[in-house]
Amino acid sequence: MSTSVLYDAPGPKARRRSIIFSIIGLAVIVAGIVGLLFILAAPRVTANGASQPGLLDGSRWDIFLDRAVWRTLGDGVLATLRMAAVAAVLAVIIGILFSFGRSARAVWIRVPVAVILEFFRGMPVLLMMLFILLVFGTGTYWAGVAALAIYNGAIIGEALRAGIQSLPKGQREAGLSIGLTPVATRFLIEFPQAFRQMLPIIIAQLVVLLKDTSLAYIVGYSELLRTGVNNLSNFFGNRYFFSLFFVVLVIYLAMNLALSWVARFIARKSGPKLGTLTPGTFLPPGAEGTQAITMVRHADETTPGTTH
């Protein structure tokens, strides 16, 4: 029998109450979905009194039988991914530079970098896009890429700095004790651990970056939102506005969920594996005790004649 130190095991009444609440909650969710479908399927009355079929009527979805519509949406997806990919790479690079500058020992480096970082973090992404487009005269693509890279780079830089500061001081001291310079210690010992520790936060910020590409709609870049909701609805008419909006929403969700899955996969593969450490391995904070016990057990299991 296993017990938890965090809470007591629920008794029969608590389990029965939990089941009842779960059934009620599920019923409320199902009723909400059914009500939403009923509202969407109801006929619409325009401002001039004309009646139009509901949003779920087949006449509002027939344009998706045309391959040209999907080709246009595909062009929008490629434009969105092209902006997000370049901005993500630049954001990680900028974030690394910010983290090193923000955690530098020299005051004349740390203070100016902190001021610049806070300035970029406080500026809205859309305002930054417009500023870059109007002041520097770049195209809509590079205005969006630059704004997304700078803003998200500032967020990633703060996350990496927090990861470096959360490491035990023994990590740095161990690097210095074996003859590494402070810069080499930062690059070879501290930064890899901080990057791995903050990888879920970094990937989550890249998901935000992917969604923020839709802000380039305002500056005139033909990404997915502008292509699907604006251009196609203007071509086919407002009758298909909801249908196009829904399809674009599903595409955005699919891309974000795929990126989140990749993030979880990378975090699983890059995490420390128990039982595989060797003496001299640098450990992330909080894992020393567990890893040490595992190392001892692993050594005992592989040593002939060892008894427990």
C-alpha positions in Angstrom: 0.0 0.0 0.0 1.5 3.4 -1.0 0.6 6.6 0.7 1.3 10.2 -0.4 2.9 12.7 1.8 1.1 15.5 0.0 -2.5 14.5 0.6 -4.5 11.7 2.1 -6.0 9.1 -0.1 -9.7 9.9 -0.9 -12.3 7.9 0.9 -15.5 6.4 -0.5 -17.5 9.6 -0.1 -14.8 11.7 -1.7 -14.5 9.3 -4.6 -18.3 9.3 -5.1 -18.4 13.1 -4.9 -15.6 13.3 -7.5 -17.4 11.0 -9.9 -20.7 13.1 -9.5 -18.8 16.3 -10.2 -17.1 14.8 -13.2 -20.4 13.6 -14.7 -22.0 17.1 -14.1 -19.0 18.8 -15.6 -19.1 16.5 -18.7 -22.8 17.1 -19.1 -22.3 20.9 -18.9 -19.6 20.7 -21.6 -21.7 18.5 -23.9 -24.7 20.9 -23.4 -22.5 23.9 -24.2 -21.2 22.2 -27.4 -24.7 21.2 -28.5 -25.9 24.8 -27.8 -23.1 26.3 -29.8 -23.8 24.0 -32.8 -27.5 24.9 -32.6 -26.6 28.6 -32.6 -24.2 28.2 -35.6 -26.7 26.2 -37.5 -29.6 28.7 -37.1 -30.5 30.9 -40.1 -29.0 34.4 -40.1 -30.9 37.6 -40.7 -28.9 40.4 -42.2 -29.3 44.1 -41.4 -31.6 44.6 -44.5 -33.9 41.8 -43.4 -32.6 39.1 -45.8 -32.4 35.6 -44.5 -29.2 33.5 -45.0 -28.5 29.9 -44.2 -26.8 29.0 -41.0 -23.0 28.9 -40.7 -23.0 25.1 -40.8 -25.0 25.0 -44.1 -23.2 23.2 -46.9 -23.5 26.3 -49.2 -21.0 28.1 -46.9 -18.4 25.4 -47.3 -18.5 24.5 -51.0 -15.5 26.6 -51.8 -13.2 24.1 -50.1 -13.9 21.7 -53.0 -11.8 24.0 -55.1 -8.1 23.1 -55.1 -7.2 26.8 -55.8 -8.5 27.7 -52.3 -6.2 25.1 -50.6 -3.3 26.2 -52.8 -3.8 29.8 -51.6 -4.1 28.6 -48.0 -0.9 26.6 -48.5 0.9 29.7 -49.7 -0.2 31.5 -46.5 1.0 28.6 -44.3 4.4 28.6 -46.1 4.7 32.4 -45.7 3.9 32.1 -42.0 6.4 29.2 -41.4 9.0 31.1 -43.4 8.7 34.1 -41.1 8.4 32.1 -37.9 11.5 29.9 -38.8 13.8 32.8 -39.5 12.6 34.8 -36.6 12.9 31.8 -34.2 16.6 31.2 -35.2 17.4 34.9 -34.7 15.4 35.0 -31.5 17.5 32.2 -30.0 20.7 33.8 -31.1 19.6 37.2 -29.7 18.5 35.5 -26.5 21.9 33.9 -26.0 23.7 37.2 -26.5 21.3 38.9 -24.1 21.7 36.2 -21.4 25.5 36.6 -21.6 25.4 40.3 -21.5 22.8 40.5 -18.8 24.9 38.1 -16.5 28.3 39.7 -17.3 30.4 40.7 -14.3 31.4 44.0 -15.9 28.9 46.7 -14.9 29.5 48.7 -18.1 28.2 45.6 -20.1 25.5 44.4 -17.7 23.7 47.7 -17.1 23.3 48.9 -20.7 22.2 45.4 -21.8 19.6 45.3 -19.0 18.2 48.7 -20.1 18.0 47.6 -23.7 16.4 44.3 -22.8 13.7 45.9 -20.6 13.0 48.4 -23.4 12.5 45.6 -26.0 10.4 43.6 -23.5 8.1 46.6 -22.8 7.5 47.5 -26.5 4.5 45.8 -28.2 5.4 43.6 -31.1 3.0 45.3 -33.5 4.4 48.7 -32.6 7.9 47.4 -33.2 6.9 46.1 -36.6 5.5 49.4 -37.6 8.6 51.2 -36.2 11.0 49.1 -38.2 8.9 49.3 -41.3 8.5 53.1 -41.3 11.9 54.1 -39.9 14.2 51.7 -41.5 12.2 51.2 -44.7 12.4 47.4 -44.7 9.9 45.3 -46.4 6.9 43.8 -44.6 8.7 40.4 -44.3 11.8 41.7 -42.6 9.9 44.1 -40.4 7.9 41.2 -39.0 11.0 39.0 -38.7 13.1 41.7 -37.0 10.3 42.6 -34.5 9.5 39.0 -33.6 13.2 38.1 -33.2 14.0 41.1 -31.0 11.0 40.8 -28.7 11.1 37.0 -28.3 14.9 37.1 -28.1 14.6 39.4 -25.0 12.2 37.0 -23.4 14.4 34.0 -24.1 17.5 35.9 -22.9 15.8 36.5 -19.5 14.9 32.8 -19.3 18.4 31.7 -20.0 19.8 34.2 -17.5 17.5 32.8 -14.9 18.6 29.3 -15.7 22.2 30.2 -15.4 21.7 32.0 -12.0 19.7 29.0 -10.7 22.7 26.6 -11.1 24.6 25.7 -8.0 27.8 27.7 -7.5 29.7 24.5 -7.4 29.2 24.1 -11.1 31.2 27.2 -11.8 33.7 26.4 -9.1 34.3 22.9 -10.5 35.0 24.4 -14.0 37.5 26.9 -12.6 39.1 24.2 -10.5 40.0 22.1 -13.5 41.7 25.0 -15.2 38.9 26.4 -17.4 38.6 30.2 -17.8 35.4 32.0 -16.6 34.3 32.3 -20.2 34.9 28.7 -21.0 33.1 27.7 -17.8 30.1 29.7 -18.8 30.0 28.2 -22.4 31.0 24.6 -21.6 29.4 24.0 -18.2 26.8 26.6 -17.2 25.1 27.5 -20.4 24.4 23.9 -21.7 22.7 23.1 -18.4 20.7 26.3 -18.3 19.6 25.9 -21.9 18.5 22.3 -21.3 16.7 23.4 -18.1 14.9 26.2 -19.8 14.2 24.4 -23.0 10.4 24.0 -22.3 10.2 27.7 -21.7 12.1 28.5 -24.8 9.9 26.2 -27.0 6.8 27.7 -25.4 8.0 31.2 -26.4 8.6 29.9 -29.9 5.0 28.8 -30.0 4.0 32.3 -29.0 6.3 33.6 -31.8 4.5 31.4 -34.3 1.2 32.8 -33.3 2.5 36.4 -33.3 3.3 36.1 -37.0 -0.4 36.9 -37.5 0.4 40.5 -36.4 2.2 40.9 -39.7 -1.3 41.1 -41.2 -1.4 44.7 -40.1 1.8 45.7 -41.9 0.6 44.0 -45.1 2.5 40.7 -45.1 0.6 37.9 -46.8 0.8 35.4 -44.0 -1.9 32.8 -43.3 -4.4 35.1 -41.5 -4.3 37.8 -44.2 -4.4 35.2 -47.0 -7.2 33.1 -45.6 -9.5 35.5 -43.9 -8.9 38.8 -45.8 -7.9 37.9 -49.4 -10.1 34.9 -49.9 -13.2 36.4 -48.1 -12.9 39.5 -50.3 -12.7 37.3 -53.4 -15.5 35.0 -52.5 -17.6 37.4 -50.4 -18.5 37.7 -46.8 -20.7 34.6 -47.0 -17.7 32.5 -46.5 -16.0 34.6 -43.9 -16.8 32.2 -41.0 -15.8 29.1 -42.9 -12.5 30.6 -43.9 -12.0 31.9 -40.3 -12.6 28.4 -38.9 -10.3 26.6 -41.3 -7.5 29.1 -40.6 -8.1 28.6 -36.9 -7.7 24.8 -37.3 -4.5 25.2 -39.3 -3.0 27.5 -36.6 -4.0 25.0 -33.9 -2.4 22.1 -35.9 0.8 24.0 -36.3 1.0 25.0 -32.7 0.2 21.5 -31.4 2.8 20.0 -33.7 5.4 22.4 -32.4 4.4 21.6 -28.8 4.8 17.9 -29.5 8.2 18.5 -31.0 9.1 20.5 -27.8 8.0 17.7 -25.5 10.0 15.2 -27.7 13.1 17.3 -27.6 12.8 17.9 -23.8 12.4 14.1 -23.3 15.4 13.3 -25.4 17.7 16.0 -24.1 16.9 15.4 -20.4 19.3 13.6 -18.1 19.1 9.8 -18.1 19.4 7.9 -14.8 22.0 5.3 -14.4 24.2 6.5 -17.2 26.3 9.1 -15.4 30.0 8.8 -15.0 32.3 10.5 -12.4 32.9 14.1 -13.2 29.5 14.6 -14.8 27.9 18.0 -14.1 24.4 17.7 -12.8 21.5 20.2 -13.1 20.1 21.7 -9.9 17.9 19.4 -7.8 19.1 16.2 -9.5 22.3 15.6 -7.6 20.7 13.4 -4.9 18.6 11.2 -7.2 21.5 10.8 -9.7 24.0 10.0 -7.0 21.7 7.3 -5.6 21.2 5.9 -9.1 24.9 5.9 -9.8 25.6 4.0 -6.6 22.9 1.4 -7.4 24.2 1.1 -10.9 27.7 0.6 -9.7 26.6 -2.0 -7.2 24.7 -4.0 -9.8 27.7 -4.1 -12.2 30.2 -5.1 -9.4 30.6 -8.8 -9.0 30.1 -10.2 -5.6 28.1 -7.2 -4.3 25.3 -8.0 -1.9 22.5 -5.8 -0.6 
